[in-house]
Amino acid sequence: MIITLAGGGSTFTPGIVKSIALRKDELEVDEIRLYDINEERQRKVGVLVDWILHEDLKLDIKLTVTTDKAEAFTDADFVFAQMRVGGYAMREQDEKIPLRHGCVGQETCGCGGLAYGMRTIFPMIELIDDVEKYAKSSCWILNYSNPAAIVSEACRKMRPNARIINICDMPIAIIDLVCAALEINKKDVEYDYFGLNHFGWFTSIRHKGEEVLPQLRAYIKEHEILLPSSYLKGMSSLMKSNTDNEDESKQNRHTKGSWYYVWKGVYEIMELFPEYLPNTYLNYYLQQKEFVEHSNPERTRANEVEETREANLFAGIDRYEKTGEIDESTFYAGSHGDWIADLAVALKNDTKARFLVICQNKGAIPNMPYDAMVELPAYIGKNGPEVISHDNIPLFQQGLMMQQLNSEKLVVEACIEGSYEKALQAFTLNKTVPSMTVAKEVLDDMIEANKEFWPELK
């Protein structure tokens, strides 16, 4: 059993590898391969991964670190994809260019998401082709690469028979915080959800079969935010040991910087639309004006991540290489890795476990297009997702989803056809953009910034 991580230099790689390793018996994994085009970055992450596998967990899983696609994919059983085309330098442009024009600046939403999508479409198609060329015919690609909605639409259109499942861990991160806020065990929780990726709603959250959405609504209303009380007191993440009297530098990241407004926005949306719990990314669409107002065009989420998670990980690796001392707090291990590793377990062992996946609608939501790539719960077995059908969705949510869906479809068509007009239509249609004139200004700046990555638009 061989599992390859494409984008092996990611800061999330150590956590994913640990999740795989902890499921060694269920996955029967013999070898983990890291594949990245950034050799030095991947080398450093590989040092930490080697420590996790062979020093920390003392396992006999073989580790291969490579920049050669044939070595990476040959005979692979699973490929976990987490590519970031253009790195954090381009993420920064995705966020800052729209803000200069008074629009939402975010890596997967609005104009930034469209730009990131146009960079990622063809590299993802190339990855699919490479996997089909070298890996086992039964190999599954489990894709975390953003923006997942646009990537999944491109895969549907260009490689409809690919063995790829597009997933996102943001709903799981939300459920983690819901459970922490309500002090319930997430292992006992089941939920219903519908939407597009980064654009959906929880319609039911059940703990041991009992509906807890009313309790959650009351909690959010009382605290005016969706964060556990412990976080608001400045305590550490649930994934780490909690200690009292921590200074602000150790305060949970969700209470600082741009993250605070993400969780505050859940309260603000539910004050007006209380029926469903929104995915936090809906803040960028339903409160675009407010988001721009509290954003700093000179320092965005990309800068925050570079100064925290990125800096901490590579500083920790450098320290380990110099001193042999490891600080496990420098890498994140938790739901992000568990989600994709558990999905692999379900596929391999035909467990029919329930997951939230991005899949072609095919009538699952009756009043959405047949070919829409929607995000819905599904049972996962050896043949892939068995999607759980949904009733017609309300007109408000359907209207928002159709606008977003068509913006994403247009940007995929623009990329494939090299069409400037369709790209402009995609930007104009997006709810985060106030007018076609602003859309053109942002698009033209994006074209200049993405010369190295985008197809030529005519």
Backbone torsions as a table, in degrees:
resi	resn	phi	psi	omega
1	MET	NA	119.1	-177.7
2	ILE	-119.5	128.1	176.0
3	ILE	-119.3	125.3	179.4
4	THR	-108.8	133.5	173.8
5	LEU	-102.6	109.2	176.4
6	ALA	-87.6	117.6	-167.3
7	GLY	99.9	40.7	-174.0
8	GLY	-65.3	-16.0	179.0
9	GLY	-86.3	6.4	-179.5
10	SER	-68.1	149.2	175.3
11	THR	-67.0	-17.0	178.4
12	PHE	-84.2	-11.8	-176.2
13	THR	-57.3	-47.7	-179.2
14	PRO	-57.2	-41.1	179.4
15	GLY	-66.3	-40.8	178.2
16	ILE	-64.7	-44.1	179.5
17	VAL	-61.0	-41.6	178.9
18	LYS	-62.5	-39.6	178.0
19	SER	-64.0	-40.0	176.6
20	ILE	-63.2	-47.0	-175.5
21	ALA	-63.0	-37.3	-179.7
22	LEU	-70.8	-13.0	175.9
23	ARG	-110.0	28.3	-175.1
24	LYS	-54.7	-43.6	-176.9
25	ASP	-70.1	-40.6	-179.8
26	GLU	-68.8	-36.2	-178.6
27	LEU	-91.6	-16.8	-177.2
28	GLU	52.1	44.2	-173.6
29	VAL	-81.0	132.3	178.9
30	ASP	-104.2	-31.4	-174.0
31	GLU	-145.6	138.9	171.8
32	ILE	-117.9	130.7	179.8
33	ARG	-116.8	136.0	173.7
34	LEU	-106.1	128.4	-179.4
35	TYR	-129.5	127.6	179.6
36	ASP	-154.0	155.4	177.1
37	ILE	-87.6	-12.9	177.4
38	ASN	-97.6	96.6	-169.7
39	GLU	-64.1	-45.4	-175.3
40	GLU	-70.6	-41.7	177.9
41	ARG	-60.4	-44.5	-179.3
42	GLN	-67.8	-36.5	178.4
43	ARG	-57.2	-44.3	-177.6
44	LYS	-66.4	-45.1	178.2
45	VAL	-62.5	-36.5	178.5
46	GLY	-61.0	-33.6	177.2
47	VAL	-60.5	-45.1	179.7
48	LEU	-69.4	-40.8	178.8
49	VAL	-62.0	-40.4	178.2
50	ASP	-61.1	-40.7	177.9
51	TRP	-63.3	-43.1	-179.5
52	ILE	-59.7	-49.4	-175.0
53	LEU	-70.6	-46.1	-166.0
54	HIS	-104.5	-22.5	178.2
55	GLU	-103.9	-50.0	-176.9
56	ASP	-72.5	-55.6	-176.2
57	LEU	-92.8	-13.4	176.5
58	LYS	52.7	50.5	-180.0
59	LEU	-102.6	161.3	179.8
60	ASP	-100.8	23.4	177.1
61	ILE	-70.0	128.2	178.4
62	LYS	-72.0	138.8	176.3
63	LEU	-114.9	127.0	175.3
64	THR	-119.6	129.7	178.6
65	VAL	-119.4	120.0	-170.9
66	THR	-149.0	155.8	170.3
67	THR	-111.3	8.1	-178.7
68	ASP	-100.1	120.2	-174.0
69	LYS	-66.7	-33.0	178.5
70	ALA	-65.0	-43.7	178.3
71	GLU	-66.5	-35.3	-177.3
72	ALA	-69.1	-41.5	-167.9
73	PHE	-105.7	-15.5	-175.6
74	THR	-57.4	122.9	177.4
75	ASP	63.3	18.2	178.0
76	ALA	-67.3	145.3	176.8
77	ASP	-94.8	-34.4	176.7
78	PHE	-137.6	143.6	169.3
79	VAL	-122.6	118.5	174.6
80	PHE	-94.4	115.2	-175.5
81	ALA	-100.8	129.7	178.2
82	GLN	-147.4	52.3	-176.7
83	MET	-77.9	147.1	173.2
84	ARG	-127.1	92.3	-174.7
85	VAL	-70.9	121.4	-178.3
86	GLY	94.1	-8.3	176.8
87	GLY	62.9	-165.6	-177.3
88	TYR	-72.6	-21.3	176.2
89	ALA	-61.6	-42.0	179.5
90	MET	-79.2	-30.6	173.8
91	ARG	-59.4	-40.0	179.0
92	GLU	-60.6	-40.2	177.4
93	GLN	-66.6	-40.0	178.0
94	ASP	-56.7	-35.7	-176.5
95	GLU	-86.3	-37.5	-171.8
96	LYS	-86.6	-32.9	-180.0
97	ILE	-62.2	-50.3	178.6
98	PRO	-59.9	-39.7	-179.0
99	LEU	-61.8	-32.3	177.5
100	ARG	-63.3	-22.8	-179.9
101	HIS	-105.6	13.9	177.4
102	GLY	77.2	21.0	179.6
103	CYS	-113.3	161.3	177.3
104	VAL	-54.4	133.5	174.2
105	GLY	-113.3	105.8	-175.5
106	GLN	-152.1	149.7	-170.1
107	GLU	-71.2	-30.0	-177.8
108	THR	-118.5	-5.2	-176.3
109	CYS	-115.8	152.6	176.6
110	GLY	64.1	-151.2	-175.6
111	CYS	-63.6	-35.4	178.2
112	GLY	-62.6	-40.4	177.9
113	GLY	-66.5	-39.7	177.9
114	LEU	-63.7	-41.8	179.8
115	ALA	-64.7	-45.2	179.1
116	TYR	-62.7	-38.7	177.1
117	GLY	-61.2	-42.6	-179.3
118	MET	-67.3	-25.5	175.3
119	ARG	-77.2	-26.9	-168.0
120	THR	-96.8	-22.9	-173.3
121	ILE	-55.4	-56.4	-174.6
122	PHE	-71.0	-38.0	172.7
123	PRO	-60.3	-34.3	177.3
124	MET	-68.9	-41.0	177.1
125	ILE	-62.8	-39.8	177.3
126	GLU	-62.8	-40.5	177.8
127	LEU	-61.4	-44.8	178.6
128	ILE	-58.3	-44.8	-179.6
129	ASP	-64.9	-39.8	179.1
130	ASP	-65.4	-41.8	179.4
131	VAL	-64.7	-42.5	179.1
132	GLU	-65.3	-29.9	-179.5
133	LYS	-74.9	-42.0	-169.5
134	TYR	-107.1	-34.3	-171.1
135	ALA	-81.3	174.4	174.6
136	LYS	-62.0	150.2	179.6
137	SER	-64.2	-20.7	179.5
138	SER	-90.4	2.1	-175.0
139	CYS	-63.7	136.0	172.9
140	TRP	-104.0	136.4	168.7
141	ILE	-96.8	121.1	175.3
142	LEU	-107.0	114.0	-167.0
143	ASN	-106.8	121.8	171.6
144	TYR	-101.3	-7.7	-172.5
145	SER	-61.8	132.2	178.2
146	ASN	-93.7	163.1	-10.9
147	PRO	-76.1	116.9	-168.1
148	ALA	-60.7	-33.0	-179.7
149	ALA	-63.3	-45.6	-179.2
150	ILE	-71.4	-41.9	178.5
151	VAL	-60.7	-44.0	-178.4
152	SER	-67.3	-36.1	176.6
153	GLU	-65.7	-40.9	178.3
154	ALA	-64.5	-41.0	178.3
155	CYS	-64.1	-41.7	178.5
156	ARG	-60.0	-41.5	-174.2
157	LYS	-79.2	-38.3	-172.3
158	MET	-101.0	-29.1	179.6
159	ARG	-135.8	67.4	-172.5
160	PRO	-64.4	-19.8	-178.1
161	ASN	-101.6	7.3	-178.9
162	ALA	-65.6	143.9	176.7
163	ARG	-87.4	77.0	-177.1
164	ILE	-132.4	137.1	173.9
165	ILE	-122.1	120.7	179.6
166	ASN	-93.0	130.0	-177.0
167	ILE	-135.5	167.7	178.8
168	CYS	-145.8	140.2	-178.6
169	ASP	-97.3	1.3	-177.6
170	MET	-63.8	-44.2	176.2
171	PRO	-58.2	-33.4	179.1
172	ILE	-70.5	-38.1	176.2
173	ALA	-62.1	-38.5	177.6
174	ILE	-64.5	-45.4	179.1
175	ILE	-61.8	-38.2	176.5
176	ASP	-55.9	-45.6	-177.7
177	LEU	-72.6	-35.7	175.3
178	VAL	-58.8	-47.0	-178.4
179	CYS	-66.0	-38.7	177.9
180	ALA	-66.3	-39.3	179.9
181	ALA	-65.2	-41.7	-177.6
182	LEU	-89.7	-2.4	179.5
183	GLU	56.6	51.6	176.5
184	ILE	-125.8	160.1	-177.4
185	ASN	-87.3	123.5	-176.2
186	LYS	-65.4	-20.8	177.4
187	LYS	-65.5	-19.5	-179.7
188	ASP	-100.5	12.8	-173.7
189	VAL	-109.1	137.0	171.3
190	GLU	-130.2	145.0	-176.0
191	TYR	-139.6	158.7	171.7
192	ASP	-112.7	146.8	-171.2
193	TYR	-156.3	147.4	170.2
194	PHE	-145.6	156.0	175.9
195	GLY	154.1	-164.1	167.5
196	LEU	-104.9	170.7	178.5
197	ASN	-64.0	134.7	-177.2
198	HIS	58.6	28.4	-174.9
199	PHE	-160.8	65.7	-174.9
200	GLY	-152.2	-177.0	-173.3
201	TRP	-140.4	139.7	169.0
202	PHE	-84.9	123.4	-179.4
203	THR	-99.4	-16.5	179.1
204	SER	-158.0	138.1	172.2
205	ILE	-132.1	117.9	-174.6
206	ARG	-117.5	132.2	175.9
207	HIS	-111.9	114.8	-175.2
208	LYS	52.5	39.4	177.1
209	GLY	85.5	-8.4	-177.8
210	GLU	-98.2	129.8	179.8
211	GLU	-65.9	127.4	-178.9
212	VAL	-116.0	5.5	178.0
213	LEU	-58.7	-42.8	177.2
214	PRO	-58.4	-41.7	177.8
215	GLN	-63.7	-39.9	179.4
216	LEU	-66.9	-42.5	177.0
217	ARG	-56.5	-44.0	-179.5
218	ALA	-64.0	-40.2	179.2
219	TYR	-63.0	-47.6	-178.3
220	ILE	-63.3	-40.2	-179.9
221	LYS	-65.2	-41.5	-178.7
222	GLU	-66.9	-43.4	-175.2
223	HIS	-91.8	-11.3	-179.4
224	GLU	57.7	31.7	177.6
225	ILE	-171.4	154.2	172.5
226	LEU	-99.9	79.6	172.4
227	LEU	-145.3	144.6	176.0
228	PRO	-61.2	149.1	179.8
229	SER	-55.7	-36.8	-178.9
230	SER	-62.6	-36.3	178.2
231	TYR	-65.6	-41.6	-176.5
232	LEU	-67.5	-21.8	176.5
233	LYS	-86.4	3.0	177.8
234	GLY	85.6	16.3	-179.6
235	MET	-82.0	165.6	-175.0
236	SER	-73.6	169.0	176.0
237	SER	-59.9	152.6	177.8
238	LEU	-63.7	-19.5	-179.8
239	MET	-78.4	-7.2	-179.3
240	LYS	-122.7	172.1	178.6
241	SER	-74.6	131.4	177.3
242	ASN	-82.3	132.3	174.7
243	THR	-131.5	153.2	-178.8
244	ASP	-82.4	159.2	171.9
245	ASN	58.4	39.3	177.4
246	GLU	-76.5	145.2	177.9
247	ASP	-77.3	171.1	-172.6
248	GLU	-63.1	-29.6	-178.8
249	SER	-63.6	-22.2	179.3
250	LYS	-101.3	5.8	179.7
251	GLN	-62.5	146.8	-178.4
252	ASN	-57.0	136.9	-173.9
253	ARG	-61.8	-26.2	-177.6
254	HIS	-71.1	-13.0	-179.9
255	THR	-97.9	1.1	-174.4
256	LYS	-121.9	159.2	174.0
257	GLY	56.1	-144.7	-175.9
258	SER	-68.0	-22.9	-179.0
259	TRP	-61.2	-36.0	-177.5
260	TYR	-55.8	-43.3	-177.3
261	TYR	-69.4	-27.3	177.0
262	VAL	-60.8	-49.8	-176.7
263	TRP	-78.6	-29.3	174.3
264	LYS	-65.3	-35.8	-178.1
265	GLY	-63.7	-27.8	177.4
266	VAL	-61.0	-44.0	176.9
267	TYR	-60.7	-45.2	-175.7
268	GLU	-66.3	-39.2	177.2
269	ILE	-66.8	-43.4	-176.0
270	MET	-73.0	-17.0	172.8
271	GLU	-65.2	-32.3	-178.9
272	LEU	-99.0	-34.8	-177.7
273	PHE	-128.9	78.6	-168.3
274	PRO	-82.0	-7.6	-170.4
275	GLU	-64.9	-44.4	-175.4
276	TYR	-116.7	155.6	172.4
277	LEU	-87.8	119.1	-176.0
278	PRO	-80.7	146.7	164.3
279	ASN	-59.2	138.6	-174.2
280	THR	-61.1	-24.6	179.9
281	TYR	-67.5	-16.4	177.0
282	LEU	-65.4	-18.5	174.3
283	ASN	-53.3	-40.6	-174.1
284	TYR	-69.3	-22.5	-179.6
285	TYR	-96.7	-37.5	-176.2
286	LEU	-90.3	-16.0	178.7
287	GLN	-133.1	45.3	-176.0
288	GLN	-60.6	-40.6	179.9
289	LYS	-61.9	-47.5	-178.6
290	GLU	-66.5	-37.1	179.2
291	PHE	-61.1	-46.1	-179.7
292	VAL	-62.0	-39.1	-176.9
293	GLU	-64.6	-36.6	-178.7
294	HIS	-97.3	8.7	177.0
295	SER	-89.9	149.5	173.9
296	ASN	-104.6	108.9	-176.4
297	PRO	-61.6	-16.1	-178.6
298	GLU	-96.3	-14.3	-179.8
299	ARG	-144.9	102.9	-174.8
300	THR	-110.2	-174.9	-177.9
301	ARG	-56.9	-36.3	178.5
302	ALA	-56.1	-43.7	178.6
303	ASN	-65.9	-39.7	178.7
304	GLU	-60.9	-44.4	-179.1
305	VAL	-66.6	-42.4	179.9
306	GLU	-61.6	-36.2	-176.8
307	GLU	-81.2	-14.9	-176.4
308	THR	-116.7	-87.2	-173.3
309	ARG	-58.2	-46.6	-179.4
310	GLU	-63.7	-51.9	-176.9
311	ALA	-62.9	-42.3	-177.5
312	ASN	-64.5	-42.3	-178.0
313	LEU	-63.0	-51.5	-174.1
314	PHE	-73.7	-28.4	173.0
315	ALA	-66.3	-40.0	178.3
316	GLY	-64.6	-39.4	178.5
317	ILE	-66.7	-43.3	178.2
318	ASP	-59.4	-41.1	-180.0
319	ARG	-64.6	-41.9	179.9
320	TYR	-61.6	-43.4	-178.7
321	GLU	-65.2	-30.7	-177.9
322	LYS	-85.3	-37.6	-170.7
323	THR	-116.4	-17.2	-174.3
324	GLY	79.6	4.2	179.4
325	GLU	-95.8	133.7	-177.9
326	ILE	-112.6	138.3	175.1
327	ASP	-116.0	102.9	-175.2
328	GLU	-64.5	-19.5	-179.4
329	SER	-70.5	-10.2	179.9
330	THR	-77.4	-15.1	177.3
331	PHE	-123.9	148.5	-175.9
332	TYR	-93.1	129.2	173.7
333	ALA	-132.7	124.7	-177.6
334	GLY	176.9	-140.7	-170.9
335	SER	-60.5	-34.2	-179.1
336	HIS	-57.0	-49.9	178.8
337	GLY	-73.8	-38.1	-178.8
338	ASP	-62.1	-39.8	-175.4
339	TRP	-61.2	-49.0	-176.1
340	ILE	-74.6	-34.9	178.0
341	ALA	-68.7	-40.4	178.0
342	ASP	-66.3	-33.9	176.1
343	LEU	-63.2	-42.3	177.2
344	ALA	-62.1	-40.5	177.6
345	VAL	-60.5	-43.5	-178.7
346	ALA	-64.1	-40.7	178.4
347	LEU	-67.0	-46.5	-176.4
348	LYS	-66.4	-42.7	-171.8
349	ASN	-103.1	6.6	173.8
350	ASP	55.1	47.9	-172.2
351	THR	-81.2	-18.4	-174.6
352	LYS	60.7	29.8	175.3
353	ALA	-68.2	155.5	-174.9
354	ARG	-94.5	128.0	179.7
355	PHE	-135.5	159.7	171.2
356	LEU	-96.5	122.1	-175.8
357	VAL	-134.1	161.7	175.4
358	ILE	-97.8	123.0	-172.9
359	CYS	-149.1	162.2	176.8
360	GLN	-67.5	134.6	-172.1
361	ASN	-59.0	-54.5	178.7
362	LYS	48.0	40.1	176.4
363	GLY	88.4	-1.5	-178.7
364	ALA	-61.0	-39.8	169.5
365	ILE	-108.5	105.1	-169.4
366	PRO	-57.6	-34.8	-176.4
367	ASN	-100.2	30.3	168.0
368	MET	-123.0	154.3	-177.5
369	PRO	-57.0	147.0	-178.8
370	TYR	-56.8	-38.8	-174.4
371	ASP	-94.2	6.7	179.3
372	ALA	-65.4	138.0	174.1
373	MET	-88.7	102.7	-174.0
374	VAL	-107.9	164.6	178.1
375	GLU	-112.4	116.0	-174.3
376	LEU	-144.6	157.2	172.1
377	PRO	-66.2	147.8	178.6
378	ALA	-150.8	153.4	172.1
379	TYR	-90.1	131.8	-174.7
380	ILE	-108.6	121.9	174.9
381	GLY	-132.4	-168.5	-173.0
382	LYS	-61.8	-23.5	-179.3
383	ASN	-96.3	7.0	178.6
384	GLY	104.0	-160.9	-174.4
385	PRO	-76.7	138.5	166.6
386	GLU	-111.1	98.5	-169.4
387	VAL	-70.0	140.3	178.0
388	ILE	-89.1	118.4	-175.7
389	SER	-67.7	157.5	-176.6
390	HIS	-128.4	157.5	172.1
391	ASP	-73.4	172.7	169.2
392	ASN	-51.7	139.1	178.8
393	ILE	-94.0	156.3	-177.4
394	PRO	-61.3	155.1	-175.4
395	LEU	-60.6	-36.7	-179.4
396	PHE	-61.3	-52.0	179.9
397	GLN	-66.8	-38.7	179.6
398	GLN	-64.3	-40.4	179.0
399	GLY	-63.6	-43.8	177.5
400	LEU	-63.0	-43.3	-178.6
401	MET	-65.6	-39.8	-179.9
402	MET	-64.1	-41.2	178.6
403	GLN	-62.2	-46.6	179.8
404	GLN	-66.9	-43.1	180.0
405	LEU	-58.5	-46.8	-176.9
406	ASN	-69.6	-32.7	174.1
407	SER	-61.5	-43.4	-179.6
408	GLU	-69.3	-40.2	177.3
409	LYS	-61.9	-41.1	-179.1
410	LEU	-65.2	-37.9	-178.9
411	VAL	-70.7	-32.1	174.8
412	VAL	-66.1	-45.4	177.9
413	GLU	-62.2	-39.7	178.7
414	ALA	-60.9	-41.1	-179.1
415	CYS	-67.0	-46.0	-178.0
416	ILE	-66.9	-41.9	-175.3
417	GLU	-90.2	-10.0	-174.9
418	GLY	65.4	38.2	-172.8
419	SER	-100.6	114.1	175.2
420	TYR	-64.6	-40.4	-176.9
421	GLU	-62.8	-42.4	179.7
422	LYS	-69.4	-34.2	174.9
423	ALA	-63.1	-43.3	178.5
424	LEU	-64.2	-39.2	176.6
425	GLN	-62.4	-41.4	179.6
426	ALA	-61.9	-45.2	179.4
427	PHE	-67.0	-40.5	-178.7
428	THR	-66.6	-39.4	-176.9
429	LEU	-72.9	-24.5	-176.0
430	ASN	-63.2	135.0	-173.2
431	LYS	-64.8	-18.0	-178.9
432	THR	-81.7	-4.7	-174.7
433	VAL	-110.9	127.4	-172.5
434	PRO	-79.3	-22.5	-177.0
435	SER	-160.0	164.7	178.9
436	MET	-68.0	-29.3	178.9
437	THR	-66.6	-45.7	176.8
438	VAL	-64.9	-40.1	177.8
439	ALA	-56.3	-44.0	-179.8
440	LYS	-65.9	-40.4	179.6
441	GLU	-62.3	-45.2	-179.7
442	VAL	-66.7	-45.9	-179.2
443	LEU	-58.7	-44.9	-178.5
444	ASP	-63.0	-39.2	176.2
445	ASP	-67.6	-36.6	178.9
446	MET	-66.4	-38.8	178.5
447	ILE	-59.8	-44.2	179.7
448	GLU	-62.3	-44.0	-177.2
449	ALA	-70.7	-27.1	-173.7
450	ASN	-105.3	21.4	-179.1
451	LYS	-51.9	-37.3	-176.1
452	GLU	-73.9	-18.3	-167.9
453	PHE	-118.8	-35.8	-174.2
454	TRP	-83.0	152.4	167.1
455	PRO	-67.8	156.4	178.3
456	GLU	-67.6	132.2	179.0
457	LEU	-102.9	127.7	-177.5
458	LYS	-120.1	NA	NA
